[in-house]
Amino acid sequence: MARKAGSHSEITGPKIRAEAQRLFARHGFAAVSMRQIAAAVGVQAGALYLYTPDKEALLVDLLKTHMDELIAAWRAISKSNDPTARLEEFVRFHIRFNLERAEAVFLSYMELRNLSPENFAVIEDLRKTYETELEAILKSGQDAGVFQLPDSKLATMAIIAMLTGVNTWFREGGRLSRDKVETIYWDMVRKAVGA
Amino acid sequence: MARKAGSHSEITGPKIRAEAQRLFARHGFAAVSMRQIAAAVGVQAGALYLYTPDKEALLVDLLKTHMDELIAAWRAISKSNDPTARLEEFVRFHIRFNLERAEAVFLSYMELRNLSPENFAVIEDLRKTYETELEAILKSGQDAGVFQLPDSKLATMAIIAMLTGVNTWFREGGRLSRDKVETIYWDMVRKAVGA
């Protein structure tokens, strides 16, 4: 949240965000009241309004922060100039980052319909920025003649959907480790782009 | 809905289901009241309870009907014995069927958290039945030596996520026709399974 109201908010801000995210993910944005969030944080409902103008602002903050962190984290690790190596980095990064932020990812898919058109546009822009990072890798591979792709835009959407889908079925301690899952998905993505 | 209460319900049943689906998809299950559904249908809230015991029963009916129709439609068109041809049939069928039922697909992903454990299990079973249809194709291709797959279970989840993702970005009258999209996705799936 951009606005802070003194040292009180410095302490409760992260707690408010964590509790709001947990409650929105569990019950859905529409079903959660500011009063419930305040109760989970352990403050009066009035104190919440020192931190955020309303419930939608809280949701936008959660969704925007998630996308900002996703993009920053990817840009921080991205190193290789070789399109195939870079695509492998992307595949492994996306699976790992999203599994670590399951609630935030879930919210990002579930609650877009609760945003005003202006706020929706902000989140959509960030989503496109991230997709463009992957599309640039796919295009560089096409240009270098190492990827065979009928359509880099559709391949971008297909790969992101495939990778994000891991969040719907992966369970820690199940048949496969995260690393093994990353390796199997990388095998499929590599073949899908004809590398 | 299994229960019908005479000719009145015979008439309003499909309308109730259509309005409930539209309202749930637009505002979210938690945010929609039985009163709102009744108003959209043009009946008193009391009349709705002749048709369904409660709002969750209405949601379960929508989700279950969608899965039943998906499975029945796939079994009705599935013909080829050749694994590659059959996989292509599946890819094209899944994209086409889901694009035609965008609201039902959206609900199926969004509202699972609003089901009781018993109802969730019913929908999950149907989902697994459908996934098993795809996994059987992938295994038959592995057995025949025409697919190269590290893991048929993960490939099943990856392919379904990839194909269902089309619903999030496809717009009628956009750059690509449905048929062209099917063809591009089939190209990626075929390569991904090493066929």
Contacts between the chains, C-beta under 8 A, distances in Angstrom:
chain1	res1	chain2	res2	distance
A	26	B	113	7.3
A	27	B	30	6.8
A	27	B	113	7.8
A	28	B	28	5.7
A	28	B	29	7.5
A	28	B	30	4.7
A	28	B	31	7.8
A	28	B	113	7.0
A	28	B	114	7.4
A	29	B	28	7.5
A	30	B	27	6.8
A	30	B	28	4.7
A	30	B	30	4.9
A	30	B	31	3.6
A	31	B	28	7.8
A	31	B	30	3.6
A	31	B	31	7.2
A	109	B	109	7.6
A	110	B	110	6.1
A	113	B	26	7.3
A	113	B	27	7.8
A	113	B	28	7.0
A	114	B	28	7.4
A	150	B	183	7.8
A	150	B	184	4.8
A	150	B	187	5.2
A	150	B	188	7.8
A	151	B	176	7.8
A	151	B	184	5.1
A	154	B	176	7.6
A	154	B	181	6.9
A	154	B	184	5.0
A	154	B	185	7.1
A	154	B	188	7.8
A	155	B	188	6.4
A	157	B	165	6.0
A	157	B	166	7.7
A	157	B	168	7.6
A	157	B	169	5.4
A	158	B	162	4.7
A	158	B	165	6.6
A	158	B	185	6.5
A	158	B	188	5.6
A	159	B	162	7.8
A	160	B	165	7.4
A	161	B	161	5.3
A	161	B	162	5.2
A	161	B	164	7.1
A	161	B	165	2.7
A	161	B	168	7.2
A	162	B	158	4.7
A	162	B	159	7.8
A	162	B	161	5.2
A	162	B	162	4.2
A	162	B	165	7.5
A	164	B	161	7.2
A	165	B	157	6.0
A	165	B	158	6.6
A	165	B	160	7.4
A	165	B	161	2.7
A	165	B	162	7.5
A	165	B	165	7.9
A	166	B	157	7.7
A	168	B	157	7.6
A	168	B	161	7.2
A	169	B	157	5.4
A	176	B	151	7.8
A	176	B	154	7.6
A	181	B	154	7.0
A	183	B	150	7.8
A	184	B	150	4.8
A	184	B	151	5.1
A	184	B	154	5.1
A	185	B	154	7.1
A	185	B	158	6.5
A	187	B	150	5.2
A	188	B	150	7.8
A	188	B	154	7.8
A	188	B	155	6.4
A	188	B	158	5.6
A	188	B	192	4.5
A	188	B	193	7.8
A	189	B	192	7.4
A	191	B	191	5.0
A	191	B	192	5.1
A	191	B	193	7.7
A	191	B	194	5.9
A	192	B	188	4.5
A	192	B	189	7.4
A	192	B	191	5.1
A	192	B	192	4.0
A	193	B	188	7.8
A	193	B	191	7.7
A	194	B	191	5.8
